Amino acid sequence: MKNIFVLFLFTTCIFAQNRGFVTTKNGSFYSGGKLFHFLGFNAYYLQECAADSSRAYIVDDVFKAAKSFGFKVIRTWAFNDRNDSTVYGAIRYSPYGFKESGLRGLDLVVAKAAQYNIKLVLTFSNNSADYGGIDQYLKWGEQYLSRGYAAPLDHSSFFTNDSLKQWYKFYVNTLLERTNSFTGIKYKDDPAIFSFELMNEAVNVGRSAEIIAEWYREMSGFIKLIDANHLIATGEEGYDKFPKYYSDADLFYNGADYLFNGYKGTSYYINSALTGIDYCSLHLYPGLTGFSVPAGKTWLTDHFAIGAGFNKAVLPGEFGVRADKYKSYNLYFSALKNAQDKNCIIWQYQHKDVINNDGFGFNETNAPDLMNLFKAYALSLESDTIQTSVISESAVLYQNYPNPFNPITTIIYSLPKDETINLTLYNLLGERVGILDEGYKLKGRHERVLSAGSSFLSSGVYIYTLRAGGSVFSKKIILLK
């Protein structure tokens, strides 16, 4: 029976590929059987606008902007849960109560994606209360479930309570089996949809990471029984419980060990290993997660390496900075150029008639230079001009910059061929302070960004040493606090 199931998945994958669905193979995305590199943006508000005839023009404007600047993917909410059936744009007002006008709004978004030849990442729910999310499920639980003998519902109940899980499954099944009122195509059969995300930024603070992992396992398995065409992803941020899989928090993440100590109740490593999860999800907001913009390159590198270990593609599904946007995105694009998959989805395209004050928004009016930078990167993906440079016939270790530094500096080395390396930081007594990089690396240029603003390192002179191909290279590095 297991072999029959594997054969079923294999044949449906080939069938999906031939029909224009996005698939994955050996850590990369493919569309229509061809390698698919892309730049995308978030526009979470599309369904809500599409459901309002006076604001539906916004949907067209957003797709036109995407097309004009070379964005191939848009990530948006496929949920809008409310307690009030009169709220305009609501899709669902009770666990089993739906508003057709809200559903038709989502139908229009999917139809427009097909019209403009742009793929959609659709997210089924939200960890936060925006547009309903887990909070709305908990409110429905208090309203509709008998609580006479059971403990009060809390955030973790969403992932464990059988009734709440059934309500989620009912919603997902309703969407997948729905026939789009504009195109006549069922959602589960629509190649305009890139993938489905199970939840936006799910965390379960203070609880075992296995709780969310088991929920991902159950929900991805449920969806794949209905929909054999589309990729499934978690939609998570990238928190973990296994520091050993990441660069040293004191050296690279300014001591922000909560990122990888299990505090958030989720594990990128465990979740990415699940067979029902087709590619790895992460979000990048350096200003909100305790480390600097340059250190965000390490965040990307670490998560990409874990995805590569599972032979899975990795997609930064939210990717945002508030200050020095042009400089920061240019920095990140240089890191993405060295990744196997060079894709990301920026947060967020803000239509001029959509009010949002989170500081991440951009459009042609308020950030024309930034939009042109995005267009240039999208074109570089389209024309496949991105190259990984090899500077020498032997390994090269470059002087860090800036030097002296406080608290950020970048170390670069290049390799003439694929080989195993070790990059280690020592004090002047020859004692090892920490490992900066190690393992089997591909030929080309590699960067490591130290973020040493915590108390872990004191002011002074240190030595960083690269061992590669039987050779040893060392440089001095000076930290001034």
C-alpha positions, 0 to 999 in steps of 0.5 A: 500500500505504501508503494502505491501511495508513493507511485500516486504522489509521483504520477500526480506530481508529473501531471501537475508539472505538465499542467503549469503548476509550481513543483519542486525538485532538488531544492528548486522551484519549477513552473511548467517543467522549467526552473522558476526564479522569481521576486514577489511581494505581499499584498495581504489586503486583496480579498477585502478590497475585491469584495467591495465593488467601490475598491475592487480597482485596487486589485487591478492596480496591484496586479498591473504594478506587479506585472510592470516591475517584474514581480511574478508572485503575490502572497495574500490572505485567503481568510477573513474571519469575523464574528459579525456577518455584516462586516463587509469583506468577511468570508466566514462569520461562524465555524460553518457560516460563509458569506458568498460576497467574501468568497467572491472577493477571493475568487476575483483575486485568483481570477486576476492572477490568472489574467495577469499570469502571476502566481499566488501564495494563499495563506489559510489563517493567521497566528495573530488576530488580524482578519480573525486568525487564531483569536477568532477560533478561540472566540467561536470555541467559547461561544459554541463549545460546552466548557462546563468541565474542560479547561479554558481555551488558550492559544495552544488549544487551536493546535490541539482541540479537536473541534477547532481543528475540525473547523479549520479543516472544514474551511480549507476543504470549502476553499479547495473544493470551491468552483471559482465564480469567475473562472469556473475552475476549482481552487484545487485545480487552479495553476494560478495558485503557487502554493498554500500556507497552513498558517501565517507565523504560527508560534506557541510560546512556552510550549513544546515545538512538537505541538505545532509540528504535529498540527502541520503534519495533520493538516498537510496530510489532510490537504494532500488527500484533497489537492494533489496539485499544489505545494504546501508550506508552513508560513512560519518565521524561522524560529527553532529549538536547536541552536546547533544548526545555526551560527553562534548567537553571540557572534552572529545574532547579537546574543538573541538566543531566543531565536533558537532556544525553543522559546517560541514553541516551534522548530524550523528544523522539525517543521521543514523535515515533515514529508507533507511540507514541500518547501521551507518557509521563513520571514526576515525582519532584522529590525524586529528580531534583535539583530542588525540588517547585515546579520540578516544575511546570516539568518538567510544563510543558516536557514538555506543550509537547513533546507538544503540538508532536506533537499528542499527549496527555501522561500523567504515569504516575508522580507522587510526593512523599515530604514535605509531600504534601498541599501538594505535590500541591495545587501540582501539581494547580493546574498540571495545571488549566492543561494541555489534558489534566489527567490523572496517575497517582499513585505509589502506593496502598499497601494496608495489607497490602502492605509497601513502604517507598519513602515514597510510599505512601498509603491511607485510614488513613495519609493520609485528608486526602490521599485526600480531596484526590485525591477532590476533584480527581477530582470536579473533573475529573468535573464539568468545573468546572476553569476557566482564569482571565483576570484583565485585558483586557491582559497582566499581569506579577505580582511574583514570590513570594517576593521576595527568594528563595533558591533558589525563586521563582514568576513569574506572568503572564496573557494576555487572548488567545492570543499570542506572548510573550517573558519574559526575565531581565536583570542590572542592566547590561541583559545577558540572563541567560536566557529564562524563557519564549517562544513562542505561548501560550494565553490565561490564567494562566501560571507559571514556577518559577525554581530557582536554587540552583546557582552559575549566578546570584550574589546580587543584583538582576535584572529580568524583562521580559514582551513581549506584544501590543506591550506591555512589562512589567518587575519587579525580582527579588532573589536572596539566597544 
